[in-house]
Structure formats: C-alpha cells, structure tokens
Amino acid sequence: MATDNASGSSPKKQLILNAFVEMCSGHQSPGLWSHPNDTSADFNSVEHWVDLAKLLESAKIHGIFIADVLGGYDVFKGPRNLEPAIKSGAQWPVNEPLAVIPAMAAATKSIGFGVTVATTYEMPFHLARRLSTVDHLTKGRLGWNIVTGYLDSAARNLGHTQQLSHDLRYAIAEEYIRVMYKLFESSWRDDAVVLDRQRRIYTHPARVREINHKGRHYTVPGPHICQPSPQRTPLLLQAGTSKAGKTFAAQHAEAIFVAGHSPGVIANNVKEVRQLARDFGRNPRDVKFLALICPIIGKTEEEAKAKFEDYASHGDIDGALALFGGWTGIDLAKYADDEELRHVESNAIRSAVEAWSKAAPGIPVWTKITVAKHITVGGLGATAVGTPEQVADSLEQWVAEADVDGFNIAYAIKPGTFVDVIELLLPELRKRRLFWDEYEVPGGTYRENFYQNQGQKGPLREHIASQYRWRAGVDAKDHVIPE
C-alpha cells in the first residue's frame, strides 16, 4: 500500500488488476469481434491465449479472470430461442476455460488464473481433482470463481428441466465448498508425501485419510486423489449479490466480483459484505472487491471519444439484448423500439434503467435500443472513456466512493483494450503509486501476489478453510475434520 508522505494524506490502495475474458468472441462487448483490430474470434487457438498471458504478465497484471457459462442466452425473442446469440456470437460458441490454463502458465511465471466453475452441475470429488491438478501444473497460480449457475439452458442440458431454486443452489454450494475444504485441506497432512527412495515409501499411509463426508446433497468418503498442491485451496473468487450470495461470499470469498455502471450502485453491497465478513470472524479488509470496468483510452479526450464511437458502430443490438436477457431473465423483445422503459410494468427493468440513468444522465429516454447500445461496449459494467488521467481519476473515484480494491478489466477489442491499458493507463497509475512495478513475489502463487505476502500460499489463518488444514506433525486423532 502506498502512502503520500509529502502531503500527509492517508495511504492509497495499491490496485488489484485482472483482465476479464471468456473463451468466446467479444465477451462483454457483443459484436465487436467484427472490428478489424479485434482478434477475440481466435479464441480456439492456444497461441491466442499464450500471447495474451505473456502480454499481461509483461505489464505485471495480477491475473486473468476467465468467465464461463454452461448454456446459451436464449431469453430474447424467446422462449428457448438461441438464434440472436448464435448469429451475433454473443458468448456463443464458448469453450471450457480450465483446459487452456496450463498452456498459459507454461509460458509465464507469475500471473494468476481465475477460472469460473459452477458447483451445481459437477461432483465435488471430480472438481477437486481437476483444480488440484491445475494448481500443481501452474505452481500454485490458480483461482476458482465459485458460481451456482444462472441459465435454464444449462440446467436443461445437465439433467434438469429448469434451474434449481436460487436458495437451494446456494445451500448446495455451501455444502459443496465444505466438501472441497475437506478434500483440499483435511485429507492429506502437509508432510504426507515423503518420497523415501531407500524405504520405497512414496506417501506415508498414516498421513492420508478418508474425509467420510455424509451430507444432505453429497456423500464423499475420500480421500482426495491428489497430493496437496502449492495452494491446496485455490484463491477463492465469487460474485453473488443476493442475500444468500452475500452470506456465502462473506464466509468464503477472498475476492468478490461486483458490477454496476456507477460506484453508488455497488457501494452498499460492498459495505454490507465487509460487515458480514467481520461477523464471521474475518478481517473485512481481507475480502477484496473487484469492480467490472471497460476503459476506452486515448492520448486526448477527442481520441478516446472517437475510439468509443468506432467501437460502438460494431456493436450488435440483438446480441446485446440476448446477453441482457440471459443476465436478467427479462425478454425486451415485447417492448417497442421507441418505448420508454421507465414506465413499463416490470420493477426489475425500471430499477436497472434508473441505475443506468444515474450513471449516464445525458440520455433523456431509455428504450431497449438505448439499453442495447449501452451494453455493446463494456456489458453490464462501467465504461470509462477518456485520457489516461481521466480514466485514472475514474478508478480513484470508484475506490473512494465504493471502497473497491481493484478492477476486472473487460475489453472492447482484444488485445487492443489491454494494450491501451498497458501503454497509456498503467504509467499514470504508477505515477500515482496506485499500481506496483513488479510482482510482490515473482514466481509466487496467485494468493501470495494477491495479498502481497510472501509465504501466504494457503488461505489466511482467519479464513474458514484454515480450520480444515491438517498440518505437518499433527496426528490424525488430534485433528478433527470440521463439519
């Protein structure tokens, strides 16, 4: 954390910066894959991802946060109509994200990789194996973004007629994460693997045990099939904003992903979760909040605005409305193109429009076309357009007003947005002592660099996962696995 000694002002937060991507084209900016300078349609190429990882690591970006969905956005012009998403390429097609991480890790040394995997549709024993494997292969640079899923299209393809209820999904997630802690932290003692060649003992049998989990949703005897990885439990990320989501995040999340078009939209959520974290015995400052932002940067304000207009001209209206429908469950197709959404019967639509209008007061009338255009560059997050100084001012405003700790940076075009961040924005942030010059722990784990604490490979001592850790030298009888 930097301190302005000359002015005597309070310390400034050193920002955590992740690149926000998905294994698809366009991601948060539907239609912009058609821009002549965009390469996101190359997402099927491993070289595409390796080049991106090397670029971002050269700038000392903390991590690459990879979003994911398990179904298509089929609400707009629905029901179950995938055509707008398919035609526009609105997060369709989309590949499985965990597969590409080892390739990126092999070409880099320090950057972290946060991957989205849903708890609702995969057995915890299987996922624990997959995550531990990648944590090993990346030397501890893996993060897990815990989601419960939000698309009926995914549920239908994975054994359900529709999504499970929201609160049931979180009840399942609560049991799921505790099974994962038992597998990651309680199943093997820290010093279980001895590699004693003389006695031909690979692992000491008394230092591996079954977890014998029997719960409402899962029965997992164990033990974990993987030996302890560098972090054991990957860095834990989460994005819930409901009551159940906030409670889950306050207990388990080390980083929380928030999105809104202005700091005021998310400030109360941040404050509430920090207080909940305190109630669960955690230091609320150990919970880091990352806001979604899409920066459009020019050397001059005129250049930035011209870039934005250029990008917006490639946006796909139907693709944006397909994403909106998937994100909210609301089909805007039933409203006329020129219908003012402030006056419709849906409370959810009116609330969303009011939030947008506060962030963009210059727009007199909000229609579904206005909403779509708003989404085409940057999605549901904020879009900051301006010079490096102006964008840096915007980031500082978010920190001051919403108490966020950093940002997930969405791209308008790829890799152009990230190149502009690296070449134009980061020098300004470093000038203000808001971003580091080097990784705190070069070659370290994601958690070590996330918390800027060498040696902090596993969860912090106050984190619930630490209660599950079977430490070296402790007999099994002296370490009871928490429920």
HUQUI-V995379 format. One record per run of one state. SS is the DSSP state (alpha for helix, beta for strand, coil for the rest). FROM is the first residue (numbers start at 0). TO is the last residue. Records with the same first field share a line. If there is no record, write none. Layout:
BEGIN
SS = FROM-TO, FROM-TO
END
This chain:
BEGIN
coil = 0-0, 2-10, 12-14, 22-30, 34-38, 42-44, 58-61, 67-81, 88-96, 106-110, 118-122, 137-140, 147-150, 157-164, 186-186, 188-191, 196-199, 203-203, 208-211, 214-217, 220-233, 238-241, 252-253, 258-261, 279-282, 286-286, 297-299, 312-315, 328-330, 334-339, 343-345, 359-366, 376-380, 386-386, 402-404, 410-414, 431-444, 450-462, 468-474, 478-482
beta = 1-1, 11-11, 15-21, 62-66, 111-117, 141-146, 187-187, 192-195, 200-202, 207-207, 212-213, 218-219, 234-237, 254-257, 287-296, 381-385, 405-409
alpha = 31-33, 39-41, 45-57, 82-87, 97-105, 123-136, 151-156, 165-185, 204-206, 242-251, 262-278, 283-285, 300-311, 316-327, 331-333, 340-342, 346-358, 367-375, 387-401, 415-430, 445-449, 463-467, 475-477
END
